[in-house]
Amino acid sequence: MNPAEGAGSLSAAVQAGLEGTGLASLSAGVRRLMDAYRSGEVPAAPVLTSAREVAAYAAYRMPATAAATGAAFAQMRRGLPGWTPATVLDFGAGTGGASWAVADQLPDAAGLTLLEQSGEAIRLGQAILAESTSGALRGAAWRRWRLELSDAAERAAVQDSADLAVAAYVLGELTERQQDRLTELVTGAAPAVLLLEPGTPAGHRRILAARARLLAAGYDVVAPCPHQLGCPLEVPGDWCHFAARLQRSATHRRVKGADLPYEDEKFSYVAAARPGVGSPDCPAGRVVRRPGQRKNLVTLDLCDRDGRATKLAVGKSKGEAYRRARKTSWGDRWDDAATG
Ligand SMILES: C[S@@+](CC[C@H](N)C(=O)[O-])C[C@H]1O[C@@H](n2cnc3c(N)ncnc32)[C@H](O)[C@@H]1O
């Protein structure tokens, strides 16, 4: 068996949650969701409503959003040594992919609250989280929640209620006014915030708009940017995004009609924290493209501390820096010590 499908894995939990759901129904649901997401339009009506669509989401999107969230959260924690959130609030939780990924790295998490508008997503998400080996995931609180544009009670309900607020792959389903409102709620909810979107130009633009709001609210960007300045990748034809590799389960492959045993989920993200959270450790740069590897030479595309997009060539003559560069991946930090 693929180790990613073993007991306690997200794949195994999704499989258990989907028991009794036929492959034909799942595949039809996947086709409908793929059309909805590919259009890039803000959906006129909620996407995850029927049991069929929610099951399809869990089968083919949840593992990918969880992988992306896990990768972004790991970088966020690298940027905030000493910070371990105990409570997490997950906005637009869907079937719980982001919470699963975060809890995976927080064995001592004390409380997870998942906010979701779709009753069917909550039902399946609860079944999936019940399969987890994490007590925090099994004991997570789910709340029915739909974003309102001006509801003081909604704001009060989430205000300062967690150590970390997450919204993964939600902004893209909202109008611009709703996106601003969600960012406002998320910033009020926790001193540390993680937002993710698909790794497309449009997803990156939404992340940049949210980043500007976070900075205006007094947060410091922790990752991916090694600075608080304008984005050097906000230029035509470019955008800041990363990739998380995940193993596809047999069901995942079948419903997607895919042959490869893995896929690379592209994502854009911003992680930010109020001053005083952890001890921020800003790298010299962030690797913003897949590194180029040639004989005796590694080239790194970096977003650097001065807010510039730069290229760094590290030849074998650089010794330790070269060895580090060879082990460096897209999305990793590039630290001063490594420049040799
Ligand atoms: C693409 S799914 C992401 C789910 C989950 N965060 C993940 O990473 O897998 C988008 C989620 O946003 C929720 N959503 C969309 N519009 C919403 C709104 N107006 N109010 C509350 N939730 C909303 C949907 O119900 C859905 O669960």
Ligand as a Chemical Component Dictionary entry (heavy atoms), coordinates in Angstrom:
data_LIG
# 
_chem_comp.id                   LIG 
_chem_comp.type                 NON-POLYMER 
_chem_comp.pdbx_formal_charge   0 
_chem_comp.three_letter_code    LIG 
# 
loop_
_chem_comp_atom.comp_id 
_chem_comp_atom.atom_id 
_chem_comp_atom.alt_atom_id 
_chem_comp_atom.type_symbol 
_chem_comp_atom.charge 
_chem_comp_atom.model_Cartn_x 
_chem_comp_atom.model_Cartn_y 
_chem_comp_atom.model_Cartn_z 
_chem_comp_atom.pdbx_ordinal 
LIG C1  C1  C 0  -12.774 25.554 -2.074 1  
LIG S1  S1  S 1  -13.585 25.288 -0.553 2  
LIG C2  C2  C 0  -12.233 25.263 0.607  3  
LIG C3  C3  C 0  -12.500 24.371 1.772  4  
LIG C4  C4  C 0  -11.352 24.176 2.741  5  
LIG N1  N1  N 0  -10.966 25.433 3.358  6  
LIG C5  C5  C 0  -10.153 23.523 2.104  7  
LIG O1  O1  O 0  -9.079  24.117 2.131  8  
LIG O2  O2  O -1 -10.277 22.416 1.564  9  
LIG C6  C6  C 0  -14.300 26.871 -0.235 10 
LIG C7  C7  C 0  -15.133 26.912 1.019  11 
LIG O3  O3  O 0  -15.585 28.244 1.247  12 
LIG C8  C8  C 0  -16.914 28.202 1.729  13 
LIG N2  N2  N 0  -17.595 29.458 1.380  14 
LIG C9  C9  C 0  -17.773 29.975 0.152  15 
LIG N3  N3  N 0  -18.504 31.107 0.225  16 
LIG C10 C10 C 0  -18.810 31.307 1.527  17 
LIG C11 C11 C 0  -19.539 32.283 2.245  18 
LIG N4  N4  N 0  -20.136 33.303 1.612  19 
LIG N5  N5  N 0  -19.647 32.154 3.569  20 
LIG C12 C12 C 0  -19.033 31.127 4.210  21 
LIG N6  N6  N 0  -18.335 30.156 3.598  22 
LIG C13 C13 C 0  -18.206 30.243 2.265  23 
LIG C14 C14 C 0  -17.510 27.017 0.982  24 
LIG O4  O4  O 0  -18.669 26.492 1.613  25 
LIG C15 C15 C 0  -16.363 26.032 0.934  26 
LIG O5  O5  O 0  -16.373 25.178 2.026  27 
# 
loop_
_chem_comp_bond.comp_id 
_chem_comp_bond.atom_id_1 
_chem_comp_bond.atom_id_2 
_chem_comp_bond.value_order 
_chem_comp_bond.pdbx_ordinal 
LIG C1  S1  SING 1  
LIG S1  C2  SING 2  
LIG S1  C6  SING 3  
LIG C2  C3  SING 4  
LIG C3  C4  SING 5  
LIG C4  N1  SING 6  
LIG C4  C5  SING 7  
LIG C5  O1  DOUB 8  
LIG C5  O2  SING 9  
LIG C6  C7  SING 10 
LIG C7  O3  SING 11 
LIG C7  C15 SING 12 
LIG O3  C8  SING 13 
LIG C8  N2  SING 14 
LIG C8  C14 SING 15 
LIG N2  C9  SING 16 
LIG N2  C13 SING 17 
LIG C9  N3  DOUB 18 
LIG N3  C10 SING 19 
LIG C10 C11 SING 20 
LIG C10 C13 DOUB 21 
LIG C11 N4  SING 22 
LIG C11 N5  DOUB 23 
LIG N5  C12 SING 24 
LIG C12 N6  DOUB 25 
LIG N6  C13 SING 26 
LIG C14 O4  SING 27 
LIG C14 C15 SING 28 
LIG C15 O5  SING 29 
# 
